[in-house]
């Protein structure tokens, strides 16, 4: 089975075979959740090709792959929290902030050049150089952020307030005689709802149905425009699993000596895949002792073993030891605890509900 890193190439092949394409990414709407809504009129139209997410099963890894057409092993932005060697700090690239900051944009005051996070020219810049226009629709609340600017370089940004508005704008733009050949839409509310309410909740199910309804109405409803030779593509970066703050293992409490082995950095990764930067020569000891105290509550691996094909951008950012909590569990450091440890749904690990995704297609002509 292919993984998500093949999606940009499939989009390119679609543009070779058809006049236009719309690509929609519903954050956290992985394959198990798509299958739960198999009777929805939009889903019934789709030809679904199962895919695996990349590891880690995170938004940062997959949006960077989508926008730069590079696998995570090459682009190096593997998780929400990652080490940035130019700052010698752990940062949150999508928020352009230091890890642990209360809000976005904290890196702006440092003079750090966001272009250091770009692994190369964006997909949209390369398309523009070939005379192919791309429009990208996304929530207005994240439009214009530093990382968004480099990721969407070469595209025309189209911010929207709610998904019904965004889906309608996507459809109308794609159908316009002078419209782009590629139109992309990103929606994050399913993921947010899962984090706050859990992927087994009624709220999560309703968020999924609202997204499917908005897309079906925009592309196949009675007011949908005529598209000509066009294809709708639907995908997800990852799924989620149910978690609880009652099932968090605080590593520095389970093994207090851990602090003596860590570098003075915020943990990288997330509570479903904790990446620890340790002192030189201490990785094996840290991994062995964490495996001992955690038992069947987590798998502990040397981080390099999880990325055997890591390129230079990933190697310079990658931590040393990775803790992968068991199904339904999270792990973190008590000294760095924050809102994430109160989530009811999360992702980043290797459970099938986190890693099973797809690329689905429906003709619009």
N, C-alpha and C positions, 0 to 999 in steps of 0.2 A: 504494500500500500504506500502510495506517495504521501509526502507531508506538505504542510502549508507553503513551504518555500517554492513549490511549483506553481502557485497561483498567479504570480506576475507573468510567467511564460504562457499560461493558459489564457490570460487576458489578451496578451499579444497575439496568440493564435486566433482568438475570436475576432480581433480586429482585422486579421488577414483574410478571414472568411466572410465577414459581414461588414456592412457599412458603419454600424455604430454599436456600442455596448454600454450598458449601465452596470456598474459593479457596486453592490450593497454589502457592507460588512456590519452585521449586528453583533456587537461585542457581547461575548459570553453565551450566545445562542448556539451552543454546540450541537452535534448530531443527536445525542439522546433527547434534547429538548425539541429539535426539529421533528423527530419521530413521534414525540408525544402529541404533536399537532398535525399528524399525517392527514386528517380529514379536512383541514382548512383548505378553502378553494385555491389559495395561492400555492400551498405545498403540493396539492394534487397536480398542479401544472409543471412542477419541477422535475427535471432529470437530475438525480442526485448522485454525485461521485464521492464516496467516503474518502477522507484524508485523515492523517494524524496531525495534531499540532506539532510544532517544534518543541524542544525542551529548552527552557522552562515554558509552561503553558501560560504565557503572560501577554498582556496587551503591548507592552513596550517592544518585546521581541518580534511580534507579528506585524504591528504597524510599520516598524522600521523595515522589515522584509518587504512589505507591500509597497512602500513608497520608494525604496532604493533597489529593489530586485536583487537582494543579497540574503543568503541564509544567516541565521543568528551567529553561526561559527565565524562568519566573515565580518558582519557589521559590528558585532561586539556589544550591542546594547541589549543585554540578555534579560534584564529584570527591572522592576519598578525602582529599586535602590541598587545603584552600581557604583563602583569605585571609578573616579576620574583621576588618572595619573597627573594631569596638568595642575590639579588643585590639591592632590594628596588628600582628598576627602571623598566620602560617599555622597552621591547626589541622586536626585530624581529627574532624569532627563525630560520627561514629558511635562513636568511642572517647572522646569528650569529653576530648581531650588535645591538647597542642601537637604539631605535626608534628615527627617525629624522636624523640619520647618513647619509652622502652622499653616502657611499659605504659599501660593506660587510666586515665582519671580525673584526669589532671594539671590539668585546668582547674578542678576543684572547689576547689582551694586559692586560686584567684584571686578568687573571688566572682562570676565571670561567670555571668549568668543564662541557663540553657539555653533559656529561652523566647524569647530573641532569635533562636534558630535556627528556630523554628516560623514558617512563612509564613502561618499562620492556624489556624483550628480544624481538628482532625483529622477525617477521614471518620467515625470512630467517634463522636466527640462530636456531629457533625451527625445521625448516625443515632439516637443516644440521645435527642436532643431531639425526634425524631419517634416515639419509643417503640420503636425497632428495636434489639434487643440484638445485640452482636457479641462473639465470643470469639476471641482471637488466641493461637495456639500457636507457641512458639519455643524454641530451645535454652536450657536453664537457665543455661548459662555466660554468656549475654548478657542474661538477664532482669533488669529493674530498672535498667538503665543510664540515665543522665540523658536521652540522646536517645530511648531506647525509651519512657521515661515520657511525653514530650511527643507522640511519634508515635502511641502507642496510647491516648492520653487518650480516655476514654469507652468503651473496650473492657474486657473481663475478660481479664487475662493468664493464660495456661495454659502455664507452663514444663514442659519435658520433658527427659529425659536422653538418649534415643536416638530415632531416627525411628520405629522400630516402635511404641514407646510413644506417641509423639506422634500418629502416624497413627491408631492405635486410639482414642486419646482424642478426636481430631477427629471420627471417624466416630460414636462413641458419643454425644458431645455434640450433634452435629447431629441425630441420630435421636431424642434424648430428647424426650418430650412437652413438657417445659418448657425445651427447649434454645433456643439463639439462632437467629435467622434467617440470620445470616452468621457463618461460622466460617472463619478464615484460618490457614494454617500456613506458616511460613518455615523452610527448611532450607539450611544453608550448607556442608555437608561436601563436596559435589561441587566447589564453587569452591575450597575449601581443598586438596583432593586435586589439582586441576588445577594450582594454583600450585606445589605441592611436587613433583609427579610429571610434570606435563604432560598436556594433554588427549588426546594420542595414546597414553598409557600404559595398560597393563592395569589398573593401580590405578584410574585414572579411569573406565574402562569398568565395573569392578566397583562403584564407588561409585554410578554411574548405575543399574545393575541393582538394587542393594540398595534404592535409593530407590523405583524402580518396583515392586519386589516388595512393599515395605512398604505402599505405597498400594493396590496391587491386593488384598492380603490384607485390609486394613482395610475397603475399600469393596465388594469383590466376592468375597471369599473365603467359605468355608463358615460362618464365624462372624460374617460381616458382619450388622449390624442391618438392620431395615427402615426406609427413610427417608421413604416417602411421596413428595410432590411436591418433589424436591430435585435439584440439579445439582452435579456436580463440575467445577470449573474448574481447569486447570493452566496455568501460565505460567513464564517465566524472564525475568530482567532482562537477560541478555546471555549470550554464549558465551565462548570463550577461543581463543587461538592458542598454538602451541608457541614458546617463546623459550629463550634460553640466556645465561648470564653471559659466554660467549665472544662474544656479539653485542650488547654494550652500547656505545654511543657516549657517552663522557663529554664533554659539550659544553664545559666549561671547560678541558679538555685539548686538544681539537681546535682551539679558538680561545681562547687564554689571555687575550686582551683582553676577553673577555666579562665578566669580573669587574668591569671598570671601568664597565660599562653597567647592571649589576643593582642593584636596591634590596637592602638588607641583610635579605633574607627567605629562608626555606626555599622551594625550588621547590614550586609547586602541581601538581595533577594526579597523574599516575603515570608509570611508565617507558614506557607505551604512548602517553601524551599529556602531554608535559611542558609545563607552563604557567609562563612566566617573567614576573616583575614587574620591569620595567625603568624606568630613570630617564625623566622627562618628556622627550619629544622624541627618544628613542633607539630607539623600536620599529622603525622602518623600517630603520635601520642594523643592528640586531641580527638582524632577520629576513633581510636580504640576506646578511650574512656567515655566518650559520649555514647558510643554503641553499647557499652557495658551498662551505663545508668539508664538508658532509654529502653533497652530490650526490644520487645515487639511493638513499642509505641512509635518507632521511627527507624528508617534505614539511614545509615551514615556512610557517606562516600567521600573519597578525595575528589574535589571538584574537577580536576584535570581529567579524571577517568570518565566523567560524564560528557566531555567534549573532546573526543580523540582527534577531531579534525580542526581544532581551534586555530584560527588565523591570528596574526599579530595584534589586531585591534581587540579581539576577545582576550587573548593571553595577558595583555597589559591591564585589563580590567577585572579579570576573573579572580575570585577569592580562592581559598585553599581547601576548605572543608565544607561539605554540603550536608545538611540534615533534611531528610524528606519524611515528614510525619505520615503516620498511617492514616487510612481512610477515616475522615471525620475529625482528625486532630490537627492542631497547629503547634508551632514551636517558635520561640523568640528569646531575646534577652530581657530580663526584668528591667535592667537599667535603661533600655531603649523602648520600653513598652509605650504603646499609643493606641489610637482608635482601631487599628487593624485587628488587635487582639479581641475586640468586641464584635467582630463580624459574625454573621450567621451563614454566610456563604463565601467560598474563596476558591482560588485556583493557583496554579504554579507548579503543582506536582505531577505525578505520573498515573493517577487514577484514570480509568477510561472516561469517566464523566467530565474530567478536565481536558483530556487529550483528543477525544473523538470529535472531528469536525468534517468539513465537506466543501465541495464547490458544486453548486446547483445551477442549472440553466433552464430558461424558458424562452422560447421565441416570442418576439413582440410583433412581428410583421403579419 
